[in-house]
Amino acid sequence: MAGFRDRDKRHFPLTDSGSVVALFREQIEGPNDPNLALLSITLGCIENALTMNRAIPAAEEAALLRPIFPVVDLETVEALYAKFETLVRGSVDLTEYKSTFSSRELVKKISDVVWSSLSRSFKDKAHLQSLYSFLTGNKLDCFGVAFGVVAAAQILGCDDIHLALSEDHAWVVFGEDGTDTAEVTWHGKGNEDKRGQSIALSVAEKSWLYFNGQPVICTRATEVAAMVSAANPSINLTMDSIEMGALQQELLWLLHDKGHLSRYPMALGNLGDLEEISPTPGRPPPLQIFQEAISVAIKHYNNHHVYPYTYMGGYLYRKRRYKEAIKCWAEASNVIRKFNYTREDEEIYKEFLEIANELIPNIVKAVSLNTTDRVQMNILYNPEVYADILRFYDGICEWEEGSSTPVLHVGWAQHLTFSLNKFDPRTRAKIDVAKDEDSDSDSDKESNDENDNQNGKSQKEKGESGVKTGSLKNKDPKEALSVVVEDLKKEE
Ligand SMILES: CC1(C)CN=C(N2CCN(c3ncnc4sc(CC(F)F)cc34)CC2)S1
């Protein structure tokens, strides 16, 4: 049973990042489970002090010799913790729930306690992910609601209720073998919340949003990693709090060293991004951390996560390592093709749209203008790069196949033809698109499609919208692309 123990209290007042790391370290090392409410209130309090109402830039603040790191008093945290504990214990009468393991009704009740306390104001601002935000402003974002439900469950002693995470959604697992699932928060804009419902129905759609059944199932320590990962160092659109970023980085290394990021690719991606901004002496370079995230996704999630490849691709793009960036994006597309696109997958749609319609065109523009740099110029003469761009588009075409909503529109075709036409024609002639009908790389979609065939849906079938899309495989690339472009133009 979590509680605010004396051994927790002696860390306070927290005066610098070292004292915060010491509190987290002791909480994670045990012997008891880390207290999610205590840690979330503490981290949220620090984030609030370091990022909100920072009117004057840090440089001036430093010039004033004003200490930036906030002092976190025991009284502040204890009062907020007591408020949360009173709300949760006061709203849930556990005598009504006899079973040793949690029931769907209990999970829904806990979700209702968090949900009914929320103010109606819009929820996609920053810094709304912690219990500090919930307890001082009655505001939470969609991740924050799911996290709050799990923190409340811990206070009630429901140690079977855990956070489940996809790349753009969060829900909970519970029950005797931890395989019952329940929605506890909303997702996206304009979607009715499905709180209380099981996830099974949504996974059937093979949507990326629910990971096709491969979510990150958290332990209490991974729930701490999610809380740390969800921390947000941004002060505004152009400035980040260096102190908050450094604290997040130190806490992620602490969790990494304890093995709590070993099944959490996105947290590894966050750590790689932080290391790019401010490298920690003696720690591996960002690329190695992104590679670790990819290896975890392959080993534990059947390579169904997209973000590990877009984390690495984005890094390589920023370093102008364009050939390698395009290979990462082809690998990202190789993941998304295993899913069917559904209307709640907008976040990943925007990710691929930016790569196809901004990043790749920027690369071909940059290298065709910058004729002095031989290495860069070679990209347009490199059949491997051209093949990777085709693989990138082929994965998106396959993602669309069998989906209820179309992905591609004529805007995609315009950028596609712009990018491909920049390649030297002899290079385009050099590549050999797989002719082999049952190349093993398609096994994922086919295995899914076998299920679809049982439900009467086939991979070639038109989506409800009647959009006919053909995958690029087994066709001459130029012929295949002209088919895709013609189809898209007909839609115009
Ligand atoms: C390569 C990118 C575009 C850069 N940032 C990316 N992020 C992806 C999402 N991020 C995350 N980082 C750690 N854990 C989680 S759990 C989750 C789903 C939410 F609904 F709970 C999102 C997410 C962090 C930021 S992907």
The ligand as an SDF file (V2000), in Angstrom:
LIG
                    3D

 26 29  0  0  0  0  0  0  0  0999 V2000
    9.9250   10.8280  -33.2980 C   0  0  0  0  0  0  0  0  0  0  0  0
    8.8530   11.6370  -32.6000 C   0  0  0  0  0  0  0  0  0  0  0  0
    8.0240   12.4270  -33.5720 C   0  0  0  0  0  0  0  0  0  0  0  0
    9.4780   12.5700  -31.5710 C   0  0  0  0  0  0  0  0  0  0  0  0
    8.6760   12.5290  -30.3800 N   0  0  0  0  0  0  0  0  0  0  0  0
    7.8340   11.5710  -30.2420 C   0  0  0  0  0  0  0  0  0  0  0  0
    7.0800   11.3220  -29.1860 N   0  0  0  0  0  0  0  0  0  0  0  0
    6.1140   10.2410  -29.2260 C   0  0  0  0  0  0  0  0  0  0  0  0
    5.2570   10.1820  -28.0500 C   0  0  0  0  0  0  0  0  0  0  0  0
    5.9970   10.3250  -26.8150 N   0  0  0  0  0  0  0  0  0  0  0  0
    5.8700    9.4670  -25.7680 C   0  0  0  0  0  0  0  0  0  0  0  0
    6.9820    9.2800  -25.0350 N   0  0  0  0  0  0  0  0  0  0  0  0
    6.9350    8.3950  -24.0090 C   0  0  0  0  0  0  0  0  0  0  0  0
    5.8460    7.7080  -23.6660 N   0  0  0  0  0  0  0  0  0  0  0  0
    4.7230    7.9060  -24.3810 C   0  0  0  0  0  0  0  0  0  0  0  0
    3.1810    7.1700  -24.1810 S   0  0  0  0  0  0  0  0  0  0  0  0
    2.4720    8.0270  -25.4520 C   0  0  0  0  0  0  0  0  0  0  0  0
    1.0540    7.8750  -25.8050 C   0  0  0  0  0  0  0  0  0  0  0  0
    0.2430    8.7060  -24.8320 C   0  0  0  0  0  0  0  0  0  0  0  0
   -1.0580    8.6890  -25.1620 F   0  0  0  0  0  0  0  0  0  0  0  0
    0.3390    8.1260  -23.6400 F   0  0  0  0  0  0  0  0  0  0  0  0
    3.3670    8.8680  -26.0280 C   0  0  0  0  0  0  0  0  0  0  0  0
    4.6690    8.7870  -25.4490 C   0  0  0  0  0  0  0  0  0  0  0  0
    7.0750   11.2720  -26.7770 C   0  0  0  0  0  0  0  0  0  0  0  0
    7.2560   12.0670  -27.9780 C   0  0  0  0  0  0  0  0  0  0  0  0
    7.8150   10.5910  -31.6570 S   0  0  0  0  0  0  0  0  0  0  0  0
  1  2  1  0
  2  3  1  0
  2  4  1  0
  2 26  1  0
  4  5  1  0
  5  6  2  0
  6  7  1  0
  6 26  1  0
  7  8  1  0
  7 25  1  0
  8  9  1  0
  9 10  1  0
 10 11  1  0
 10 24  1  0
 11 12  1  0
 11 23  2  0
 12 13  2  0
 13 14  1  0
 14 15  2  0
 15 16  1  0
 15 23  1  0
 16 17  1  0
 17 18  1  0
 17 22  2  0
 18 19  1  0
 19 20  1  0
 19 21  1  0
 22 23  1  0
 24 25  1  0
M  END
$$$$
